[in-house]
Amino acid sequence: MRKPFDVNVLVALHKANFNTLLQAQGVLFDTTQAMARLGYALFEENLRHAERLLTTKAEPGMYASEAKAAAERAVLVSKEQAGLGLHAQRAIADLVTKRVQAGVDEMQMLTA
């Protein structure tokens, strides 16, 4: 004989899924915020360097070295942002994997 269907268990399952979604959203928000801060800091730094170059008379070689340094800073920031993205991706994949496994276990208990 089958057990009666328990709606509360199904509601709890959906609440757990929703909580996992909220956790993943938090990871994405924090990562996006960190990436934006890095990009803005780079923008401010480049703006200061450009302002300094425009207000002082410099040798042509200095302009080239400043451009090279700016490009190197941009590459470093891009690498750091990529690392943040990978970390977030792994964290979210871990959250979802754990939730899916728990959901499968819960559904098996529900249908047993």
Phi and psi in degrees as a GROMACS rama.xvg file:
@    title "Ramachandran Plot"
@    xaxis  label "Phi"
@    yaxis  label "Psi"
@TYPE xy
-81.3532  146.773  ARG-2
-73.0416  153.199  LYS-3
-67.5059  149.371  PRO-4
-71.0357  127.742  PHE-5
-102.79  107.513  ASP-6
-65.5302  -32.7651  VAL-7
-61.5693  -35.841  ASN-8
-66.1449  -41.7941  VAL-9
-65.266  -40.6143  LEU-10
-63.3779  -42.4885  VAL-11
-62.5407  -37.7695  ALA-12
-61.7775  -45.6178  LEU-13
-68.1774  -36.2877  HIS-14
-62.6778  -42.0625  LYS-15
-63.8888  -40.8656  ALA-16
-61.9944  -43.7804  ASN-17
-64.7641  -40.5343  PHE-18
-62.8503  -37.9235  ASN-19
-64.4972  -40.8549  THR-20
-60.3969  -42.2742  LEU-21
-64.1477  -39.0331  LEU-22
-63.4811  -43.6025  GLN-23
-63.3038  -40.3888  ALA-24
-63.1085  -38.4582  GLN-25
-62.9765  -41.3507  GLY-26
-61.8218  -45.4849  VAL-27
-62.8704  -43.0006  LEU-28
-62.6588  -47.9911  PHE-29
-61.5453  -40.5683  ASP-30
-67.0515  -43.9338  THR-31
-62.0428  -41.5951  THR-32
-63.4547  -43.5939  GLN-33
-63.9363  -41.1604  ALA-34
-64.3628  -41.8595  MET-35
-64.3612  -40.0167  ALA-36
-63.4097  -41.1763  ARG-37
-62.568  -45.5471  LEU-38
-63.5307  -40.6638  GLY-39
-68.5884  -39.0143  TYR-40
-62.3702  -40.1112  ALA-41
-63.7734  -43.9458  LEU-42
-59.052  -47.1471  PHE-43
-61.4386  -43.2075  GLU-44
-63.3034  -44.7345  GLU-45
-64.7114  -35.8563  ASN-46
-64.8543  -42.486  LEU-47
-62.4469  -43.1768  ARG-48
-65.0866  -41.4368  HIS-49
-65.2267  -41.3331  ALA-50
-62.9118  -41.7451  GLU-51
-63.4444  -41.8071  ARG-52
-65.9019  -35.541  LEU-53
-76.0449  -25.0508  LEU-54
-95.4196  -10.4423  THR-55
-119.789  150.494  THR-56
-86.3856  120.791  LYS-57
-125.578  160.588  ALA-58
-74.3468  152.475  GLU-59
-56.3862  -33.6424  PRO-60
-63.6047  -30.4805  GLY-61
-67.6101  -37.4874  MET-62
-62.1626  -42.1958  TYR-63
-65.9228  -42.0294  ALA-64
-68.1924  -35.2018  SER-65
-66.8675  -39.8447  GLU-66
-64.6714  -40.8186  ALA-67
-64.7925  -43.0511  LYS-68
-63.8818  -39.3129  ALA-69
-64.2416  -40.9982  ALA-70
-65.1124  -40.2656  ALA-71
-64.9447  -39.8984  GLU-72
-63.3392  -40.7112  ARG-73
-63.0615  -40.1217  ALA-74
-65.0363  -43.0332  VAL-75
-61.9795  -43.5217  LEU-76
-64.7495  -40.8938  VAL-77
-62.0146  -41.2196  SER-78
-64.9525  -40.9749  LYS-79
-65.4223  -40.821  GLU-80
-64.5548  -39.7702  GLN-81
-63.0515  -40.1799  ALA-82
-62.803  -41.2812  GLY-83
-62.0534  -41.2002  LEU-84
-63.4441  -43.0297  GLY-85
-64.3397  -41.1399  LEU-86
-61.8728  -44.322  HIS-87
-63.528  -41.9249  ALA-88
-60.7132  -43.846  GLN-89
-65.5623  -41.8483  ARG-90
-63.4745  -42.569  ALA-91
-69.0226  -41.0521  ILE-92
-60.6769  -39.0747  ALA-93
-65.268  -45.1085  ASP-94
-58.0458  -48.5988  LEU-95
-66.5296  -41.6063  VAL-96
-60.5332  -46.0246  THR-97
-63.4907  -40.0286  LYS-98
-68.7778  -39.9654  ARG-99
-62.7068  -44.8349  VAL-100
-62.7552  -44.1923  GLN-101
-63.656  -39.113  ALA-102
-63.6956  -40.6186  GLY-103
-62.4746  -45.3056  VAL-104
-61.6326  -42.3867  ASP-105
-66.0981  -40.1952  GLU-106
-66.793  -35.6547  MET-107
-64.4092  -40.2622  GLN-108
-66.9951  -37.1524  MET-109
-67.078  -36.7756  LEU-110
-92.7987  -4.14535  THR-111
